[in-house]
Amino acid sequence: MRFLTRSLIALFLAALSFSALAYAGYTLVTAIQSRAEVTGGPGQGGRERVFTVRAMQVTSGEVTPTLSAFGEVRTRRSLELRTPVGGQVLEVAAGFEDGADVREGQLLFRIDPSDAQAALALAQSDLARAKAELRDATRALELAGEDVAAAQAQFDLRTRALERRRGLAERGVATEAALEEAELALSSARQATVGRRQAEAQAIARRDQAESALERQRISLSEAERRLSDTRVYASFSGTLADVGISEGAIVNTNEQLGRIIDPASLEVAVRVSTAQYLRLIDDDGRLLNNEAEVALEVAGFEITSPARLVRASATVEQGQSGRQLFVELVAPRGFRPGDFVTVRLQEPALQDVALLPATAVNASGDVLVINDDNRLSALPVTVLRRQGDDVLVAARALAGLEIVREIGPALGAGILVRPQRETATGEVVMDAPEMVMLDPERRARLIAQVEGNTRMPEPVRARMIAQLSEDSVPASMLERLENGGGGRPQSGG
């Protein structure tokens, strides 16, 4: 009896174990079948994922590259206001301050002229004395000339008297003593003539010294007049004042800088470019091209621009620098000031058979993704000629007429199926018609039940999706999201 009882209990436990195993196997098979139906298992053929991309048509032609660089605005014409003479500032022009406009010939400030006036009076007095000395020297020279003429006449007279005495002596009329006396008189006349000539030479030297002294006094007078005029400082051209540091009553030193005048209509930009960029701005003879340019200054979200012209390049390379320094002249410098840090856009020589593409259209490998006729991508290598801002210039010989991806993302590559978005001339995005799928009743009911059972989905979105699933054809993208478990995320446009 005990054996029978134990046998029945063992049989019951074995049946119970087999029942549990059978239920577990049924549950596993049911889960596998449900998973296969939802995700589209191998037996049903999974749907390929389609990426939406922005597409653009590549067109080739002539493009003028733009070289962008940064530089500092400088003035081409400025004047340092320095004091030619030292002294006390007696007068300062009204409005003599930073930023004020001055006109050509306007009196800016005046230094105390007392010392300069005294020096001018002394110079005038010395000039009058030099003129008087020259007059005396001229009269003395005239008298010396008359003395020389009288001495020469006396010498000529003594010469004739000696000749007459010699004639008489030859005839025996005059004595030797008379002849000797005539010779002594001629010798005295010759000595007197030499003395008068020496006096005349001294008079000439005195006159020359007087003339030289007069010229020096005239120079001194001119210097005194200049120093007096230097006590008044005028504007040599019209412009704007800067760095002003002067006030009435101040004591200034000689050559002390009191301000500057800047011509706001004559500005240029000093910009530094690389040697490779510089080579693109010169001709075959090495001369700088007279290219057009644009200078831009960003101020509080706005941009001030001015047309400009490339005028010259620096003759040397500064120590510790590289590349080349160029100078760009502003044609319309309205709103610009010296010291502004600006952007310079220089036009390079035009390139033929090139295309202007967004920088995002070329990946790190230098390839673009071409959209084929079946909306699949293929990689095509390109040659990047220039990079300017957010755009690149590429050789378009092999790209002309092709449609490429405008923005390459990390998930895109060759062989990917895409849905291109195309833009019209007005910038409006034109998308291809969405792919529609016909649903069988079982699949429709299962998807509707899936949407109704998603409690995380907002009620308006759930109602719209149920309405779309109730129609005859449903967008394939919507089905893909639902079957991949994405029904909880609302999507615009169904």
FENGI-V971986 format. One record per residue. N is the residue number from 1. RES is the residue in three letters. SS is DSSP state (A for helix, B for strand, O for the rest). OMEGA is omega as a letter, one per 20 degrees, with the letter a starting at -180 (none if undefined). Layout:
n:N res:RES ss:SS omega:OMEGA
n:N res:RES ss:SS omega:OMEGA
This chain:
n:1 res:MET ss:O omega:r
n:2 res:ARG ss:A omega:r
n:3 res:PHE ss:A omega:a
n:4 res:LEU ss:A omega:r
n:5 res:THR ss:A omega:a
n:6 res:ARG ss:A omega:r
n:7 res:SER ss:A omega:r
n:8 res:LEU ss:A omega:r
n:9 res:ILE ss:A omega:r
n:10 res:ALA ss:A omega:r
n:11 res:LEU ss:A omega:r
n:12 res:PHE ss:A omega:r
n:13 res:LEU ss:A omega:r
n:14 res:ALA ss:A omega:r
n:15 res:ALA ss:A omega:r
n:16 res:LEU ss:A omega:r
n:17 res:SER ss:A omega:r
n:18 res:PHE ss:A omega:r
n:19 res:SER ss:A omega:r
n:20 res:ALA ss:A omega:r
n:21 res:LEU ss:A omega:r
n:22 res:ALA ss:A omega:r
n:23 res:TYR ss:A omega:r
n:24 res:ALA ss:A omega:r
n:25 res:GLY ss:A omega:r
n:26 res:TYR ss:A omega:r
n:27 res:THR ss:A omega:r
n:28 res:LEU ss:A omega:r
n:29 res:VAL ss:A omega:r
n:30 res:THR ss:A omega:r
n:31 res:ALA ss:A omega:r
n:32 res:ILE ss:A omega:r
n:33 res:GLN ss:A omega:r
n:34 res:SER ss:A omega:r
n:35 res:ARG ss:A omega:r
n:36 res:ALA ss:A omega:a
n:37 res:GLU ss:A omega:a
n:38 res:VAL ss:A omega:a
n:39 res:THR ss:A omega:a
n:40 res:GLY ss:O omega:a
n:41 res:GLY ss:O omega:a
n:42 res:PRO ss:O omega:r
n:43 res:GLY ss:O omega:a
n:44 res:GLN ss:O omega:a
n:45 res:GLY ss:O omega:a
n:46 res:GLY ss:O omega:a
n:47 res:ARG ss:O omega:r
n:48 res:GLU ss:O omega:a
n:49 res:ARG ss:O omega:a
n:50 res:VAL ss:O omega:r
n:51 res:PHE ss:B omega:r
n:52 res:THR ss:B omega:a
n:53 res:VAL ss:B omega:r
n:54 res:ARG ss:B omega:a
n:55 res:ALA ss:B omega:r
n:56 res:MET ss:B omega:r
n:57 res:GLN ss:B omega:a
n:58 res:VAL ss:O omega:r
n:59 res:THR ss:O omega:a
n:60 res:SER ss:O omega:r
n:61 res:GLY ss:B omega:r
n:62 res:GLU ss:B omega:a
n:63 res:VAL ss:B omega:r
n:64 res:THR ss:B omega:a
n:65 res:PRO ss:B omega:r
n:66 res:THR ss:B omega:r
n:67 res:LEU ss:B omega:a
n:68 res:SER ss:B omega:r
n:69 res:ALA ss:B omega:a
n:70 res:PHE ss:B omega:a
n:71 res:GLY ss:B omega:a
n:72 res:GLU ss:B omega:r
n:73 res:VAL ss:B omega:r
n:74 res:ARG ss:B omega:r
n:75 res:THR ss:B omega:r
n:76 res:ARG ss:O omega:a
n:77 res:ARG ss:O omega:r
n:78 res:SER ss:B omega:a
n:79 res:LEU ss:B omega:r
n:80 res:GLU ss:B omega:r
n:81 res:LEU ss:B omega:r
n:82 res:ARG ss:B omega:a
n:83 res:THR ss:O omega:r
n:84 res:PRO ss:O omega:r
n:85 res:VAL ss:O omega:r
n:86 res:GLY ss:O omega:r
n:87 res:GLY ss:B omega:a
n:88 res:GLN ss:B omega:r
n:89 res:VAL ss:B omega:a
n:90 res:LEU ss:B omega:a
n:91 res:GLU ss:B omega:r
n:92 res:VAL ss:B omega:a
n:93 res:ALA ss:O omega:r
n:94 res:ALA ss:O omega:a
n:95 res:GLY ss:O omega:r
n:96 res:PHE ss:O omega:a
n:97 res:GLU ss:O omega:a
n:98 res:ASP ss:O omega:r
n:99 res:GLY ss:O omega:a
n:100 res:ALA ss:O omega:r
n:101 res:ASP ss:B omega:r
n:102 res:VAL ss:B omega:r
n:103 res:ARG ss:O omega:a
n:104 res:GLU ss:O omega:a
n:105 res:GLY ss:O omega:a
n:106 res:GLN ss:O omega:r
n:107 res:LEU ss:B omega:a
n:108 res:LEU ss:B omega:r
n:109 res:PHE ss:B omega:a
n:110 res:ARG ss:B omega:r
n:111 res:ILE ss:B omega:r
n:112 res:ASP ss:O omega:a
n:113 res:PRO ss:O omega:a
n:114 res:SER ss:A omega:a
n:115 res:ASP ss:A omega:a
n:116 res:ALA ss:A omega:r
n:117 res:GLN ss:A omega:r
n:118 res:ALA ss:A omega:r
n:119 res:ALA ss:A omega:r
n:120 res:LEU ss:A omega:r
n:121 res:ALA ss:A omega:r
n:122 res:LEU ss:A omega:r
n:123 res:ALA ss:A omega:r
n:124 res:GLN ss:A omega:r
n:125 res:SER ss:A omega:r
n:126 res:ASP ss:A omega:r
n:127 res:LEU ss:A omega:r
n:128 res:ALA ss:A omega:r
n:129 res:ARG ss:A omega:r
n:130 res:ALA ss:A omega:r
n:131 res:LYS ss:A omega:r
n:132 res:ALA ss:A omega:r
n:133 res:GLU ss:A omega:r
n:134 res:LEU ss:A omega:r
n:135 res:ARG ss:A omega:r
n:136 res:ASP ss:A omega:a
n:137 res:ALA ss:A omega:r
n:138 res:THR ss:A omega:r
n:139 res:ARG ss:A omega:r
n:140 res:ALA ss:A omega:r
n:141 res:LEU ss:A omega:r
n:142 res:GLU ss:A omega:r
n:143 res:LEU ss:A omega:r
n:144 res:ALA ss:A omega:r
n:145 res:GLY ss:A omega:r
n:146 res:GLU ss:A omega:r
n:147 res:ASP ss:A omega:r
n:148 res:VAL ss:A omega:r
n:149 res:ALA ss:A omega:r
n:150 res:ALA ss:A omega:r
n:151 res:ALA ss:A omega:r
n:152 res:GLN ss:A omega:r
n:153 res:ALA ss:A omega:r
n:154 res:GLN ss:A omega:r
n:155 res:PHE ss:A omega:r
n:156 res:ASP ss:A omega:r
n:157 res:LEU ss:A omega:r
n:158 res:ARG ss:A omega:r
n:159 res:THR ss:A omega:r
n:160 res:ARG ss:A omega:r
n:161 res:ALA ss:A omega:r
n:162 res:LEU ss:A omega:r
n:163 res:GLU ss:A omega:r
n:164 res:ARG ss:A omega:r
n:165 res:ARG ss:A omega:r
n:166 res:ARG ss:A omega:r
n:167 res:GLY ss:A omega:r
n:168 res:LEU ss:A omega:r
n:169 res:ALA ss:A omega:r
n:170 res:GLU ss:A omega:r
n:171 res:ARG ss:A omega:r
n:172 res:GLY ss:O omega:a
n:173 res:VAL ss:O omega:a
n:174 res:ALA ss:O omega:a
n:175 res:THR ss:O omega:r
n:176 res:GLU ss:A omega:r
n:177 res:ALA ss:A omega:r
n:178 res:ALA ss:A omega:r
n:179 res:LEU ss:A omega:r
n:180 res:GLU ss:A omega:r
n:181 res:GLU ss:A omega:r
n:182 res:ALA ss:A omega:r
n:183 res:GLU ss:A omega:r
n:184 res:LEU ss:A omega:r
n:185 res:ALA ss:A omega:r
n:186 res:LEU ss:A omega:r
n:187 res:SER ss:A omega:r
n:188 res:SER ss:A omega:r
n:189 res:ALA ss:A omega:r
n:190 res:ARG ss:A omega:a
n:191 res:GLN ss:A omega:r
n:192 res:ALA ss:A omega:r
n:193 res:THR ss:A omega:r
n:194 res:VAL ss:A omega:r
n:195 res:GLY ss:A omega:r
n:196 res:ARG ss:A omega:r
n:197 res:ARG ss:A omega:r
n:198 res:GLN ss:A omega:r
n:199 res:ALA ss:A omega:r
n:200 res:GLU ss:A omega:r
n:201 res:ALA ss:A omega:r
n:202 res:GLN ss:A omega:r
n:203 res:ALA ss:A omega:r
n:204 res:ILE ss:A omega:r
n:205 res:ALA ss:A omega:r
n:206 res:ARG ss:A omega:r
n:207 res:ARG ss:A omega:r
n:208 res:ASP ss:A omega:r
n:209 res:GLN ss:A omega:r
n:210 res:ALA ss:A omega:r
n:211 res:GLU ss:A omega:r
n:212 res:SER ss:A omega:r
n:213 res:ALA ss:A omega:r
n:214 res:LEU ss:A omega:r
n:215 res:GLU ss:A omega:r
n:216 res:ARG ss:A omega:r
n:217 res:GLN ss:A omega:r
n:218 res:ARG ss:A omega:r
n:219 res:ILE ss:A omega:r
n:220 res:SER ss:A omega:r
n:221 res:LEU ss:A omega:r
n:222 res:SER ss:A omega:r
n:223 res:GLU ss:A omega:r
n:224 res:ALA ss:A omega:r
n:225 res:GLU ss:A omega:r
n:226 res:ARG ss:A omega:r
n:227 res:ARG ss:A omega:r
n:228 res:LEU ss:A omega:r
n:229 res:SER ss:A omega:r
n:230 res:ASP ss:O omega:r
n:231 res:THR ss:O omega:r
n:232 res:ARG ss:B omega:a
n:233 res:VAL ss:B omega:a
n:234 res:TYR ss:B omega:r
n:235 res:ALA ss:O omega:a
n:236 res:SER ss:O omega:r
n:237 res:PHE ss:O omega:a
n:238 res:SER ss:O omega:a
n:239 res:GLY ss:B omega:a
n:240 res:THR ss:B omega:a
n:241 res:LEU ss:B omega:r
n:242 res:ALA ss:B omega:r
n:243 res:ASP ss:O omega:a
n:244 res:VAL ss:O omega:r
n:245 res:GLY ss:O omega:a
n:246 res:ILE ss:O omega:r
n:247 res:SER ss:O omega:a
n:248 res:GLU ss:O omega:r
n:249 res:GLY ss:O omega:a
n:250 res:ALA ss:O omega:r
n:251 res:ILE ss:B omega:a
n:252 res:VAL ss:B omega:r
n:253 res:ASN ss:O omega:r
n:254 res:THR ss:O omega:r
n:255 res:ASN ss:O omega:r
n:256 res:GLU ss:O omega:a
n:257 res:GLN ss:B omega:a
n:258 res:LEU ss:B omega:a
n:259 res:GLY ss:B omega:r
n:260 res:ARG ss:B omega:r
n:261 res:ILE ss:B omega:a
n:262 res:ILE ss:B omega:r
n:263 res:ASP ss:O omega:a
n:264 res:PRO ss:O omega:r
n:265 res:ALA ss:O omega:a
n:266 res:SER ss:O omega:a
n:267 res:LEU ss:B omega:r
n:268 res:GLU ss:B omega:a
n:269 res:VAL ss:B omega:r
n:270 res:ALA ss:B omega:a
n:271 res:VAL ss:B omega:a
n:272 res:ARG ss:B omega:r
n:273 res:VAL ss:B omega:r
n:274 res:SER ss:O omega:r
n:275 res:THR ss:A omega:r
n:276 res:ALA ss:A omega:r
n:277 res:GLN ss:A omega:r
n:278 res:TYR ss:A omega:a
n:279 res:LEU ss:A omega:r
n:280 res:ARG ss:O omega:a
n:281 res:LEU ss:O omega:r
n:282 res:ILE ss:B omega:r
n:283 res:ASP ss:O omega:a
n:284 res:ASP ss:O omega:r
n:285 res:ASP ss:O omega:r
n:286 res:GLY ss:O omega:r
n:287 res:ARG ss:O omega:a
n:288 res:LEU ss:B omega:r
n:289 res:LEU ss:O omega:r
n:290 res:ASN ss:O omega:a
n:291 res:ASN ss:O omega:r
n:292 res:GLU ss:B omega:a
n:293 res:ALA ss:B omega:r
n:294 res:GLU ss:B omega:r
n:295 res:VAL ss:B omega:a
n:296 res:ALA ss:B omega:r
n:297 res:LEU ss:B omega:r
n:298 res:GLU ss:B omega:a
n:299 res:VAL ss:B omega:r
n:300 res:ALA ss:O omega:r
n:301 res:GLY ss:O omega:r
n:302 res:PHE ss:B omega:a
n:303 res:GLU ss:B omega:r
n:304 res:ILE ss:B omega:a
n:305 res:THR ss:B omega:r
n:306 res:SER ss:B omega:r
n:307 res:PRO ss:B omega:a
n:308 res:ALA ss:B omega:a
n:309 res:ARG ss:B omega:r
n:310 res:LEU ss:B omega:a
n:311 res:VAL ss:B omega:a
n:312 res:ARG ss:B omega:r
n:313 res:ALA ss:B omega:r
n:314 res:SER ss:O omega:a
n:315 res:ALA ss:O omega:a
n:316 res:THR ss:O omega:r
n:317 res:VAL ss:O omega:a
n:318 res:GLU ss:O omega:a
n:319 res:GLN ss:O omega:a
n:320 res:GLY ss:O omega:r
n:321 res:GLN ss:O omega:r
n:322 res:SER ss:O omega:a
n:323 res:GLY ss:O omega:a
n:324 res:ARG ss:B omega:r
n:325 res:GLN ss:B omega:a
n:326 res:LEU ss:B omega:r
n:327 res:PHE ss:B omega:a
n:328 res:VAL ss:B omega:a
n:329 res:GLU ss:B omega:r
n:330 res:LEU ss:B omega:r
n:331 res:VAL ss:O omega:r
n:332 res:ALA ss:O omega:a
n:333 res:PRO ss:O omega:a
n:334 res:ARG ss:O omega:r
n:335 res:GLY ss:O omega:r
n:336 res:PHE ss:O omega:r
n:337 res:ARG ss:O omega:r
n:338 res:PRO ss:O omega:a
n:339 res:GLY ss:O omega:r
n:340 res:ASP ss:O omega:r
n:341 res:PHE ss:B omega:a
n:342 res:VAL ss:B omega:r
n:343 res:THR ss:B omega:a
n:344 res:VAL ss:B omega:r
n:345 res:ARG ss:B omega:a
n:346 res:LEU ss:B omega:r
n:347 res:GLN ss:B omega:r
n:348 res:GLU ss:B omega:r
n:349 res:PRO ss:B omega:a
n:350 res:ALA ss:B omega:r
n:351 res:LEU ss:B omega:a
n:352 res:GLN ss:B omega:r
n:353 res:ASP ss:B omega:r
n:354 res:VAL ss:B omega:r
n:355 res:ALA ss:B omega:r
n:356 res:LEU ss:B omega:a
n:357 res:LEU ss:B omega:r
n:358 res:PRO ss:B omega:r
n:359 res:ALA ss:A omega:r
n:360 res:THR ss:A omega:r
n:361 res:ALA ss:A omega:r
n:362 res:VAL ss:O omega:a
n:363 res:ASN ss:O omega:a
n:364 res:ALA ss:O omega:r
n:365 res:SER ss:O omega:a
n:366 res:GLY ss:O omega:r
n:367 res:ASP ss:B omega:r
n:368 res:VAL ss:B omega:r
n:369 res:LEU ss:B omega:a
n:370 res:VAL ss:B omega:r
n:371 res:ILE ss:B omega:a
n:372 res:ASN ss:O omega:a
n:373 res:ASP ss:O omega:r
n:374 res:ASP ss:O omega:r
n:375 res:ASN ss:O omega:r
n:376 res:ARG ss:B omega:a
n:377 res:LEU ss:B omega:r
n:378 res:SER ss:B omega:a
n:379 res:ALA ss:B omega:r
n:380 res:LEU ss:B omega:r
n:381 res:PRO ss:B omega:r
n:382 res:VAL ss:O omega:r
n:383 res:THR ss:O omega:r
n:384 res:VAL ss:B omega:a
n:385 res:LEU ss:B omega:a
n:386 res:ARG ss:B omega:r
n:387 res:ARG ss:B omega:a
n:388 res:GLN ss:B omega:r
n:389 res:GLY ss:O omega:r
n:390 res:ASP ss:O omega:a
n:391 res:ASP ss:B omega:r
n:392 res:VAL ss:B omega:r
n:393 res:LEU ss:B omega:a
n:394 res:VAL ss:B omega:r
n:395 res:ALA ss:B omega:a
n:396 res:ALA ss:O omega:a
n:397 res:ARG ss:O omega:a
n:398 res:ALA ss:O omega:a
n:399 res:LEU ss:O omega:a
n:400 res:ALA ss:O omega:r
n:401 res:GLY ss:O omega:a
n:402 res:LEU ss:O omega:r
n:403 res:GLU ss:B omega:a
n:404 res:ILE ss:B omega:r
n:405 res:VAL ss:B omega:a
n:406 res:ARG ss:O omega:a
n:407 res:GLU ss:O omega:a
n:408 res:ILE ss:O omega:r
n:409 res:GLY ss:O omega:a
n:410 res:PRO ss:O omega:a
n:411 res:ALA ss:O omega:a
n:412 res:LEU ss:O omega:r
n:413 res:GLY ss:O omega:a
n:414 res:ALA ss:O omega:r
n:415 res:GLY ss:O omega:a
n:416 res:ILE ss:O omega:r
n:417 res:LEU ss:B omega:a
n:418 res:VAL ss:B omega:r
n:419 res:ARG ss:B omega:a
n:420 res:PRO ss:B omega:r
n:421 res:GLN ss:B omega:a
n:422 res:ARG ss:B omega:a
n:423 res:GLU ss:B omega:r
n:424 res:THR ss:O omega:r
n:425 res:ALA ss:O omega:r
n:426 res:THR ss:O omega:r
n:427 res:GLY ss:O omega:r
n:428 res:GLU ss:O omega:a
n:429 res:VAL ss:B omega:r
n:430 res:VAL ss:B omega:a
n:431 res:MET ss:B omega:r
n:432 res:ASP ss:O omega:r
n:433 res:ALA ss:O omega:a
n:434 res:PRO ss:O omega:r
n:435 res:GLU ss:O omega:a
n:436 res:MET ss:B omega:a
n:437 res:VAL ss:B omega:r
n:438 res:MET ss:B omega:a
n:439 res:LEU ss:O omega:r
n:440 res:ASP ss:O omega:a
n:441 res:PRO ss:A omega:a
n:442 res:GLU ss:A omega:a
n:443 res:ARG ss:A omega:r
n:444 res:ARG ss:A omega:a
n:445 res:ALA ss:A omega:a
n:446 res:ARG ss:A omega:a
n:447 res:LEU ss:A omega:r
n:448 res:ILE ss:A omega:r
n:449 res:ALA ss:A omega:r
n:450 res:GLN ss:A omega:r
n:451 res:VAL ss:A omega:a
n:452 res:GLU ss:A omega:a
n:453 res:GLY ss:O omega:r
n:454 res:ASN ss:O omega:a
n:455 res:THR ss:O omega:a
n:456 res:ARG ss:O omega:a
n:457 res:MET ss:O omega:r
n:458 res:PRO ss:O omega:a
n:459 res:GLU ss:A omega:r
n:460 res:PRO ss:A omega:r
n:461 res:VAL ss:A omega:r
n:462 res:ARG ss:A omega:a
n:463 res:ALA ss:A omega:a
n:464 res:ARG ss:A omega:a
n:465 res:MET ss:A omega:r
n:466 res:ILE ss:A omega:r
n:467 res:ALA ss:A omega:r
n:468 res:GLN ss:A omega:r
n:469 res:LEU ss:A omega:r
n:470 res:SER ss:O omega:r
n:471 res:GLU ss:O omega:a
n:472 res:ASP ss:O omega:a
n:473 res:SER ss:B omega:a
n:474 res:VAL ss:B omega:r
n:475 res:PRO ss:B omega:a
n:476 res:ALA ss:A omega:a
n:477 res:SER ss:A omega:r
n:478 res:MET ss:A omega:r
n:479 res:LEU ss:A omega:r
n:480 res:GLU ss:A omega:r
n:481 res:ARG ss:A omega:a
n:482 res:LEU ss:A omega:a
n:483 res:GLU ss:A omega:r
n:484 res:ASN ss:O omega:r
n:485 res:GLY ss:O omega:a
n:486 res:GLY ss:O omega:a
n:487 res:GLY ss:O omega:a
n:488 res:GLY ss:O omega:a
n:489 res:ARG ss:O omega:a
n:490 res:PRO ss:O omega:r
n:491 res:GLN ss:O omega:r
n:492 res:SER ss:O omega:r
n:493 res:GLY ss:O omega:r
n:494 res:GLY ss:O omega:none
